[in-house]
Amino acid sequence: MPDKITLINVVWMAMISGMLAATIALYDQKPDQSKIYGPFASARPFVASSQY
């Protein structure tokens, strides 16, 4: 039987991996909106970070 810390680490890694996989899967379904509207691609990180 592994100790508590190992179990917590395994559960945490599984949750993070699942959320990352879900994020990638959901993000891939979005249309590429940079071709439709918005600033130049070089301004994208600033626009995304300024929303929060």
mmCIF file of the N, C-alpha and C atoms, coordinates in Angstrom:
data_MODEL
# 
_entry.id   MODEL 
# 
loop_
_atom_site.group_PDB 
_atom_site.id 
_atom_site.type_symbol 
_atom_site.label_atom_id 
_atom_site.label_alt_id 
_atom_site.label_comp_id 
_atom_site.label_asym_id 
_atom_site.label_entity_id 
_atom_site.label_seq_id 
_atom_site.pdbx_PDB_ins_code 
_atom_site.Cartn_x 
_atom_site.Cartn_y 
_atom_site.Cartn_z 
_atom_site.occupancy 
_atom_site.B_iso_or_equiv 
_atom_site.pdbx_formal_charge 
_atom_site.auth_seq_id 
_atom_site.auth_comp_id 
_atom_site.auth_asym_id 
_atom_site.auth_atom_id 
_atom_site.pdbx_PDB_model_num 
ATOM 1   N N  . MET A 1 1  ? 0.853   -1.199 0.000   1.00 0.00 ? 1  MET A N  1 
ATOM 2   C CA . MET A 1 1  ? 0.000   0.000  0.000   1.00 0.00 ? 1  MET A CA 1 
ATOM 3   C C  . MET A 1 1  ? 0.888   1.249  0.000   1.00 0.00 ? 1  MET A C  1 
ATOM 4   N N  . PRO A 1 2  ? 0.753   2.080  -1.048  1.00 0.00 ? 2  PRO A N  1 
ATOM 5   C CA . PRO A 1 2  ? 1.554   3.311  -1.060  1.00 0.00 ? 2  PRO A CA 1 
ATOM 6   C C  . PRO A 1 2  ? 1.080   4.292  0.009   1.00 0.00 ? 2  PRO A C  1 
ATOM 7   N N  . ASP A 1 3  ? 1.988   5.171  0.389   1.00 0.00 ? 3  ASP A N  1 
ATOM 8   C CA . ASP A 1 3  ? 1.627   6.114  1.448   1.00 0.00 ? 3  ASP A CA 1 
ATOM 9   C C  . ASP A 1 3  ? 0.697   7.208  0.918   1.00 0.00 ? 3  ASP A C  1 
ATOM 10  N N  . LYS A 1 4  ? 0.228   8.061  1.839   1.00 0.00 ? 4  LYS A N  1 
ATOM 11  C CA . LYS A 1 4  ? -0.780  9.070  1.491   1.00 0.00 ? 4  LYS A CA 1 
ATOM 12  C C  . LYS A 1 4  ? -0.266  10.056 0.444   1.00 0.00 ? 4  LYS A C  1 
ATOM 13  N N  . ILE A 1 5  ? 0.983   10.476 0.578   1.00 0.00 ? 5  ILE A N  1 
ATOM 14  C CA . ILE A 1 5  ? 1.517   11.487 -0.340  1.00 0.00 ? 5  ILE A CA 1 
ATOM 15  C C  . ILE A 1 5  ? 1.559   10.945 -1.762  1.00 0.00 ? 5  ILE A C  1 
ATOM 16  N N  . THR A 1 6  ? 1.944   9.682  -1.908  1.00 0.00 ? 6  THR A N  1 
ATOM 17  C CA . THR A 1 6  ? 1.975   9.077  -3.242  1.00 0.00 ? 6  THR A CA 1 
ATOM 18  C C  . THR A 1 6  ? 0.573   9.010  -3.835  1.00 0.00 ? 6  THR A C  1 
ATOM 19  N N  . LEU A 1 7  ? -0.405  8.640  -3.025  1.00 0.00 ? 7  LEU A N  1 
ATOM 20  C CA . LEU A 1 7  ? -1.781  8.583  -3.515  1.00 0.00 ? 7  LEU A CA 1 
ATOM 21  C C  . LEU A 1 7  ? -2.282  9.968  -3.918  1.00 0.00 ? 7  LEU A C  1 
ATOM 22  N N  . ILE A 1 8  ? -1.968  10.974 -3.109  1.00 0.00 ? 8  ILE A N  1 
ATOM 23  C CA . ILE A 1 8  ? -2.381  12.338 -3.438  1.00 0.00 ? 8  ILE A CA 1 
ATOM 24  C C  . ILE A 1 8  ? -1.728  12.782 -4.742  1.00 0.00 ? 8  ILE A C  1 
ATOM 25  N N  . ASN A 1 9  ? -0.450  12.470 -4.912  1.00 0.00 ? 9  ASN A N  1 
ATOM 26  C CA . ASN A 1 9  ? 0.249   12.845 -6.141  1.00 0.00 ? 9  ASN A CA 1 
ATOM 27  C C  . ASN A 1 9  ? -0.358  12.157 -7.354  1.00 0.00 ? 9  ASN A C  1 
ATOM 28  N N  . VAL A 1 10 ? -0.715  10.886 -7.220  1.00 0.00 ? 10 VAL A N  1 
ATOM 29  C CA . VAL A 1 10 ? -1.306  10.153 -8.344  1.00 0.00 ? 10 VAL A CA 1 
ATOM 30  C C  . VAL A 1 10 ? -2.671  10.742 -8.700  1.00 0.00 ? 10 VAL A C  1 
ATOM 31  N N  . VAL A 1 11 ? -3.488  11.022 -7.680  1.00 0.00 ? 11 VAL A N  1 
ATOM 32  C CA . VAL A 1 11 ? -4.808  11.601 -7.938  1.00 0.00 ? 11 VAL A CA 1 
ATOM 33  C C  . VAL A 1 11 ? -4.671  12.978 -8.572  1.00 0.00 ? 11 VAL A C  1 
ATOM 34  N N  . TRP A 1 12 ? -3.740  13.787 -8.062  1.00 0.00 ? 12 TRP A N  1 
ATOM 35  C CA . TRP A 1 12 ? -3.538  15.128 -8.601  1.00 0.00 ? 12 TRP A CA 1 
ATOM 36  C C  . TRP A 1 12 ? -3.084  15.064 -10.054 1.00 0.00 ? 12 TRP A C  1 
ATOM 37  N N  . MET A 1 13 ? -2.137  14.177 -10.341 1.00 0.00 ? 13 MET A N  1 
ATOM 38  C CA . MET A 1 13 ? -1.646  14.043 -11.717 1.00 0.00 ? 13 MET A CA 1 
ATOM 39  C C  . MET A 1 13 ? -2.764  13.582 -12.647 1.00 0.00 ? 13 MET A C  1 
ATOM 40  N N  . ALA A 1 14 ? -3.619  12.683 -12.182 1.00 0.00 ? 14 ALA A N  1 
ATOM 41  C CA . ALA A 1 14 ? -4.727  12.206 -13.017 1.00 0.00 ? 14 ALA A CA 1 
ATOM 42  C C  . ALA A 1 14 ? -5.709  13.341 -13.298 1.00 0.00 ? 14 ALA A C  1 
ATOM 43  N N  . MET A 1 15 ? -5.997  14.148 -12.285 1.00 0.00 ? 15 MET A N  1 
ATOM 44  C CA . MET A 1 15 ? -6.929  15.263 -12.482 1.00 0.00 ? 15 MET A CA 1 
ATOM 45  C C  . MET A 1 15 ? -6.356  16.290 -13.450 1.00 0.00 ? 15 MET A C  1 
ATOM 46  N N  . ILE A 1 16 ? -5.096  16.649 -13.264 1.00 0.00 ? 16 ILE A N  1 
ATOM 47  C CA . ILE A 1 16 ? -4.471  17.640 -14.141 1.00 0.00 ? 16 ILE A CA 1 
ATOM 48  C C  . ILE A 1 16 ? -4.396  17.110 -15.568 1.00 0.00 ? 16 ILE A C  1 
ATOM 49  N N  . SER A 1 17 ? -4.042  15.836 -15.719 1.00 0.00 ? 17 SER A N  1 
ATOM 50  C CA . SER A 1 17 ? -3.965  15.248 -17.060 1.00 0.00 ? 17 SER A CA 1 
ATOM 51  C C  . SER A 1 17 ? -5.335  15.237 -17.725 1.00 0.00 ? 17 SER A C  1 
ATOM 52  N N  . GLY A 1 18 ? -6.365  14.912 -16.961 1.00 0.00 ? 18 GLY A N  1 
ATOM 53  C CA . GLY A 1 18 ? -7.716  14.911 -17.515 1.00 0.00 ? 18 GLY A CA 1 
ATOM 54  C C  . GLY A 1 18 ? -8.165  16.295 -17.937 1.00 0.00 ? 18 GLY A C  1 
ATOM 55  N N  . MET A 1 19 ? -7.875  17.300 -17.105 1.00 0.00 ? 19 MET A N  1 
ATOM 56  C CA . MET A 1 19 ? -8.266  18.665 -17.460 1.00 0.00 ? 19 MET A CA 1 
ATOM 57  C C  . MET A 1 19 ? -7.492  19.157 -18.677 1.00 0.00 ? 19 MET A C  1 
ATOM 58  N N  . LEU A 1 20 ? -6.209  18.806 -18.758 1.00 0.00 ? 20 LEU A N  1 
ATOM 59  C CA . LEU A 1 20 ? -5.413  19.208 -19.914 1.00 0.00 ? 20 LEU A CA 1 
ATOM 60  C C  . LEU A 1 20 ? -5.941  18.561 -21.189 1.00 0.00 ? 20 LEU A C  1 
ATOM 61  N N  . ALA A 1 21 ? -6.259  17.273 -21.106 1.00 0.00 ? 21 ALA A N  1 
ATOM 62  C CA . ALA A 1 21 ? -6.798  16.572 -22.274 1.00 0.00 ? 21 ALA A CA 1 
ATOM 63  C C  . ALA A 1 21 ? -8.145  17.160 -22.688 1.00 0.00 ? 21 ALA A C  1 
ATOM 64  N N  . ALA A 1 22 ? -8.991  17.478 -21.708 1.00 0.00 ? 22 ALA A N  1 
ATOM 65  C CA . ALA A 1 22 ? -10.290 18.065 -22.028 1.00 0.00 ? 22 ALA A CA 1 
ATOM 66  C C  . ALA A 1 22 ? -10.123 19.450 -22.644 1.00 0.00 ? 22 ALA A C  1 
ATOM 67  N N  . THR A 1 23 ? -9.188  20.228 -22.128 1.00 0.00 ? 23 THR A N  1 
ATOM 68  C CA . THR A 1 23 ? -8.945  21.561 -22.677 1.00 0.00 ? 23 THR A CA 1 
ATOM 69  C C  . THR A 1 23 ? -8.486  21.474 -24.123 1.00 0.00 ? 23 THR A C  1 
ATOM 70  N N  . ILE A 1 24 ? -7.559  20.567 -24.391 1.00 0.00 ? 24 ILE A N  1 
ATOM 71  C CA . ILE A 1 24 ? -7.067  20.410 -25.762 1.00 0.00 ? 24 ILE A CA 1 
ATOM 72  C C  . ILE A 1 24 ? -8.187  19.931 -26.676 1.00 0.00 ? 24 ILE A C  1 
ATOM 73  N N  . ALA A 1 25 ? -8.981  18.988 -26.216 1.00 0.00 ? 25 ALA A N  1 
ATOM 74  C CA . ALA A 1 25 ? -10.066 18.451 -27.042 1.00 0.00 ? 25 ALA A CA 1 
ATOM 75  C C  . ALA A 1 25 ? -11.106 19.524 -27.339 1.00 0.00 ? 25 ALA A C  1 
ATOM 76  N N  . LEU A 1 26 ? -11.463 20.330 -26.336 1.00 0.00 ? 26 LEU A N  1 
ATOM 77  C CA . LEU A 1 26 ? -12.463 21.369 -26.558 1.00 0.00 ? 26 LEU A CA 1 
ATOM 78  C C  . LEU A 1 26 ? -11.902 22.521 -27.387 1.00 0.00 ? 26 LEU A C  1 
ATOM 79  N N  . TYR A 1 27 ? -10.633 22.837 -27.199 1.00 0.00 ? 27 TYR A N  1 
ATOM 80  C CA . TYR A 1 27 ? -10.031 23.948 -27.936 1.00 0.00 ? 27 TYR A CA 1 
ATOM 81  C C  . TYR A 1 27 ? -9.895  23.610 -29.418 1.00 0.00 ? 27 TYR A C  1 
ATOM 82  N N  . ASP A 1 28 ? -9.670  22.351 -29.727 1.00 0.00 ? 28 ASP A N  1 
ATOM 83  C CA . ASP A 1 28 ? -9.512  21.942 -31.123 1.00 0.00 ? 28 ASP A CA 1 
ATOM 84  C C  . ASP A 1 28 ? -10.810 22.096 -31.898 1.00 0.00 ? 28 ASP A C  1 
ATOM 85  N N  . GLN A 1 29 ? -11.951 22.128 -31.234 1.00 0.00 ? 29 GLN A N  1 
ATOM 86  C CA . GLN A 1 29 ? -13.229 22.212 -31.930 1.00 0.00 ? 29 GLN A CA 1 
ATOM 87  C C  . GLN A 1 29 ? -13.603 23.651 -32.283 1.00 0.00 ? 29 GLN A C  1 
ATOM 88  N N  . LYS A 1 30 ? -12.907 24.627 -31.727 1.00 0.00 ? 30 LYS A N  1 
ATOM 89  C CA . LYS A 1 30 ? -13.236 26.025 -32.008 1.00 0.00 ? 30 LYS A CA 1 
ATOM 90  C C  . LYS A 1 30 ? -12.738 26.403 -33.404 1.00 0.00 ? 30 LYS A C  1 
ATOM 91  N N  . PRO A 1 31 ? -13.492 27.213 -34.125 1.00 0.00 ? 31 PRO A N  1 
ATOM 92  C CA . PRO A 1 31 ? -12.991 27.697 -35.415 1.00 0.00 ? 31 PRO A CA 1 
ATOM 93  C C  . PRO A 1 31 ? -11.849 28.686 -35.201 1.00 0.00 ? 31 PRO A C  1 
ATOM 94  N N  . ASP A 1 32 ? -11.000 28.803 -36.185 1.00 0.00 ? 32 ASP A N  1 
ATOM 95  C CA . ASP A 1 32 ? -9.878  29.738 -36.088 1.00 0.00 ? 32 ASP A CA 1 
ATOM 96  C C  . ASP A 1 32 ? -10.405 31.152 -36.318 1.00 0.00 ? 32 ASP A C  1 
ATOM 97  N N  . GLN A 1 33 ? -10.615 31.888 -35.248 1.00 0.00 ? 33 GLN A N  1 
ATOM 98  C CA . GLN A 1 33 ? -11.242 33.200 -35.357 1.00 0.00 ? 33 GLN A CA 1 
ATOM 99  C C  . GLN A 1 33 ? -10.251 34.288 -35.748 1.00 0.00 ? 33 GLN A C  1 
ATOM 100 N N  . SER A 1 34 ? -8.951  33.987 -35.743 1.00 0.00 ? 34 SER A N  1 
ATOM 101 C CA . SER A 1 34 ? -7.986  35.015 -36.099 1.00 0.00 ? 34 SER A CA 1 
ATOM 102 C C  . SER A 1 34 ? -8.101  35.394 -37.569 1.00 0.00 ? 34 SER A C  1 
ATOM 103 N N  . LYS A 1 35 ? -8.677  34.520 -38.396 1.00 0.00 ? 35 LYS A N  1 
ATOM 104 C CA . LYS A 1 35 ? -8.848  34.841 -39.811 1.00 0.00 ? 35 LYS A CA 1 
ATOM 105 C C  . LYS A 1 35 ? -10.107 35.679 -40.039 1.00 0.00 ? 35 LYS A C  1 
ATOM 106 N N  . ILE A 1 36 ? -10.999 35.716 -39.058 1.00 0.00 ? 36 ILE A N  1 
ATOM 107 C CA . ILE A 1 36 ? -12.278 36.389 -39.233 1.00 0.00 ? 36 ILE A CA 1 
ATOM 108 C C  . ILE A 1 36 ? -12.203 37.825 -38.723 1.00 0.00 ? 36 ILE A C  1 
ATOM 109 N N  . TYR A 1 37 ? -11.719 38.029 -37.510 1.00 0.00 ? 37 TYR A N  1 
ATOM 110 C CA . TYR A 1 37 ? -11.679 39.362 -36.938 1.00 0.00 ? 37 TYR A CA 1 
ATOM 111 C C  . TYR A 1 37 ? -10.600 39.415 -35.872 1.00 0.00 ? 37 TYR A C  1 
ATOM 112 N N  . GLY A 1 38 ? -10.312 40.603 -35.388 1.00 0.00 ? 38 GLY A N  1 
ATOM 113 C CA . GLY A 1 38 ? -9.398  40.762 -34.272 1.00 0.00 ? 38 GLY A CA 1 
ATOM 114 C C  . GLY A 1 38 ? -8.087  41.391 -34.688 1.00 0.00 ? 38 GLY A C  1 
ATOM 115 N N  . PRO A 1 39 ? -7.228  41.658 -33.717 1.00 0.00 ? 39 PRO A N  1 
ATOM 116 C CA . PRO A 1 39 ? -5.935  42.286 -34.008 1.00 0.00 ? 39 PRO A CA 1 
ATOM 117 C C  . PRO A 1 39 ? -4.975  41.302 -34.665 1.00 0.00 ? 39 PRO A C  1 
ATOM 118 N N  . PHE A 1 40 ? -3.808  41.784 -34.984 1.00 0.00 ? 40 PHE A N  1 
ATOM 119 C CA . PHE A 1 40 ? -2.792  40.918 -35.572 1.00 0.00 ? 40 PHE A CA 1 
ATOM 120 C C  . PHE A 1 40 ? -2.389  39.829 -34.587 1.00 0.00 ? 40 PHE A C  1 
ATOM 121 N N  . ALA A 1 41 ? -1.803  38.771 -35.113 1.00 0.00 ? 41 ALA A N  1 
ATOM 122 C CA . ALA A 1 41 ? -1.453  37.634 -34.268 1.00 0.00 ? 41 ALA A CA 1 
ATOM 123 C C  . ALA A 1 41 ? -0.445  38.036 -33.195 1.00 0.00 ? 41 ALA A C  1 
ATOM 124 N N  . SER A 1 42 ? 0.403   39.010 -33.485 1.00 0.00 ? 42 SER A N  1 
ATOM 125 C CA . SER A 1 42 ? 1.403   39.419 -32.503 1.00 0.00 ? 42 SER A CA 1 
ATOM 126 C C  . SER A 1 42 ? 0.763   40.092 -31.295 1.00 0.00 ? 42 SER A C  1 
ATOM 127 N N  . ALA A 1 43 ? -0.463  40.599 -31.450 1.00 0.00 ? 43 ALA A N  1 
ATOM 128 C CA . ALA A 1 43 ? -1.141  41.266 -30.339 1.00 0.00 ? 43 ALA A CA 1 
ATOM 129 C C  . ALA A 1 43 ? -2.011  40.303 -29.541 1.00 0.00 ? 43 ALA A C  1 
ATOM 130 N N  . ARG A 1 44 ? -2.137  39.054 -29.995 1.00 0.00 ? 44 ARG A N  1 
ATOM 131 C CA . ARG A 1 44 ? -3.030  38.106 -29.340 1.00 0.00 ? 44 ARG A CA 1 
ATOM 132 C C  . ARG A 1 44 ? -2.682  37.849 -27.870 1.00 0.00 ? 44 ARG A C  1 
ATOM 133 N N  . PRO A 1 45 ? -1.420  37.573 -27.524 1.00 0.00 ? 45 PRO A N  1 
ATOM 134 C CA . PRO A 1 45 ? -1.141  37.294 -26.092 1.00 0.00 ? 45 PRO A CA 1 
ATOM 135 C C  . PRO A 1 45 ? -1.501  38.472 -25.189 1.00 0.00 ? 45 PRO A C  1 
ATOM 136 N N  . PHE A 1 46 ? -1.254  39.697 -25.636 1.00 0.00 ? 46 PHE A N  1 
ATOM 137 C CA . PHE A 1 46 ? -1.600  40.861 -24.813 1.00 0.00 ? 46 PHE A CA 1 
ATOM 138 C C  . PHE A 1 46 ? -3.111  40.979 -24.654 1.00 0.00 ? 46 PHE A C  1 
ATOM 139 N N  . VAL A 1 47 ? -3.852  40.739 -25.715 1.00 0.00 ? 47 VAL A N  1 
ATOM 140 C CA . VAL A 1 47 ? -5.310  40.831 -25.643 1.00 0.00 ? 47 VAL A CA 1 
ATOM 141 C C  . VAL A 1 47 ? -5.848  39.761 -24.706 1.00 0.00 ? 47 VAL A C  1 
ATOM 142 N N  . ALA A 1 48 ? -5.309  38.545 -24.803 1.00 0.00 ? 48 ALA A N  1 
ATOM 143 C CA . ALA A 1 48 ? -5.788  37.455 -23.957 1.00 0.00 ? 48 ALA A CA 1 
ATOM 144 C C  . ALA A 1 48 ? -5.462  37.729 -22.487 1.00 0.00 ? 48 ALA A C  1 
ATOM 145 N N  . SER A 1 49 ? -4.272  38.267 -22.212 1.00 0.00 ? 49 SER A N  1 
ATOM 146 C CA . SER A 1 49 ? -3.890  38.489 -20.818 1.00 0.00 ? 49 SER A CA 1 
ATOM 147 C C  . SER A 1 49 ? -4.586  39.713 -20.233 1.00 0.00 ? 49 SER A C  1 
ATOM 148 N N  . SER A 1 50 ? -5.037  40.635 -21.079 1.00 0.00 ? 50 SER A N  1 
ATOM 149 C CA . SER A 1 50 ? -5.674  41.835 -20.544 1.00 0.00 ? 50 SER A CA 1 
ATOM 150 C C  . SER A 1 50 ? -7.131  41.595 -20.170 1.00 0.00 ? 50 SER A C  1 
ATOM 151 N N  . GLN A 1 51 ? -7.674  40.434 -20.524 1.00 0.00 ? 51 GLN A N  1 
ATOM 152 C CA . GLN A 1 51 ? -9.060  40.141 -20.187 1.00 0.00 ? 51 GLN A CA 1 
ATOM 153 C C  . GLN A 1 51 ? -9.219  39.731 -18.728 1.00 0.00 ? 51 GLN A C  1 
ATOM 154 N N  . TYR A 1 52 ? -8.127  39.392 -18.064 1.00 0.00 ? 52 TYR A N  1 
ATOM 155 C CA . TYR A 1 52 ? -8.228  38.867 -16.709 1.00 0.00 ? 52 TYR A CA 1 
ATOM 156 C C  . TYR A 1 52 ? -7.670  39.849 -15.709 1.00 0.00 ? 52 TYR A C  1 
# 
